[in-house]
């Protein structure tokens, strides 16, 4: 494969395990996927693909990934990865919701009037589940150790319920029909665990598994967790509907990272950090907000580290040096950007110097 990646899988695995446990490798872990070549015009098969083919046909997905791989330099803990994508709430497709494909994204149109009409049942013969497992298997076969085939973004109970019901219906039902929402969320949770197990059994290599979004890997069962709908929930509602199920998921996983998204979700930070089974916190400020490495967000990372959680930060290069000097190396993962392979390698070297 034409790819600027040195295949240092053992080193990456060792470094990832150090990060999960809050230990230092002498610098933060760093993900920088820097351009090294000008991207060529997409192949004819990709250009002619319909939105559905763009997201679901293995040959098209595989070509898209290979064409991207050859244009980038993968620095430090960055590695080429391949995974299926059914939008931000992929589990909804496995529960009977039909995905709507657009070239830029995949989404779901709610088709029910209330939670009593929805019963989330695990179906081992669901066509989208079979498609996802088949694509993961094919991805692993063609990877031949040169890239990772990761688990798709399943998303979790509350966000999946928002896709199935519609966000407004979900929020109103939490107040008017809480027992129905609890029942539905429990059903989604059961399906999530069973679907995750199937994907993890295909994904695991030598005891390590990898989750596609945020390119995280680790020993055992690894996943990113979230509740983006929490931005619309009061602390009491989050603690009632989301937190117990999230906590149960952390106990079912060996390595877990929570994706905290947007200023309105910060009010749940302490609740999230209270989960004993949670290993790490990732913070996304949202569009139009200060960069994730800006000092205005330092309190989020400080609280996480003080609670014994590792942190994953999206940091602009202008804030890279300040962030490394502030938070050091132990339990710190930085995702940033660079204009070239040389710039990317310089940032890695600079981080090592700052932490020495």
Secondary structure, DSSP 4 states (H G I P E B T S, - for coil): ---B----HHHHHHHHHHHHTT--SSS-EEEEEEE-SPPPPPPHHHHT--HHHHHH-HHHHHHHHHHHHTTEEEEET---EE-----TTTHHHHTTPPEEE-SS-EEE----SSGGG------TT-HHHHHHHHHHHHHHHHHTTSSEEPBP----HHHHHHHHH-HHHHHHHHHH-HHHHHHHHHHHHHHHHHHHHHHHHHH-BTTEEEETGGGEEEESSEEEEE-GGGGGS-HHHIIIIIIHHHHHHHHH-SEEEEEEESGGGGGGHHHHHT-TT--EEEEE--TTSPPTTSGGGHHHHHHHHHTT-EEEEE--HHHHHHHHHHH-STTEEEEE--SSHHHHHHHHHHHHHHH-
